Amino acid sequence: MWLELGVIALLLLAAGQTILLLRLWRQSVRLRQRVDALWRNAAGAATDVPTSMLVTALGRLERQLRQVERPASPGRSWELARRLAHEGADIEQLMACCGLSRDEAKLILAVRAPVA
């Protein structure tokens, strides 16, 4: 009799574990589906701006930085100032970019000689 009760108890425990494992498996499937959906949404949001456009803009910025950081010779700074004035730079920009005094920047803006 005790043996039969022990076997029944073990069978009930095994059935309970089976039911619990089945519920956990279903829950893991639902969670996996939710994670996959989140990844799909995140991948779509990350491609709003094409990578090629970002690379092009970055290259343009790097070229502009190299031009600004390059030490300019006196003749080169005058040419750069003429070009910037032709493109619409103001006195402050000419002073900052070309190392000109205020009067030199005013002179460049007054002349605004066409850039060759």
Buried (B, 14 or more C-beta within 10 A) or exposed (E): EEEEEEEEEEEEEEEEEEEEEEEEEEEEEEEEEEEEEEEEEEEEEEEEEEEEEEEEEEEEEEEEEEEEEEEBEEEEBBBBBBEBBEEEBEBEBBBEBBBBEEEBBBBBBEEEEEEE
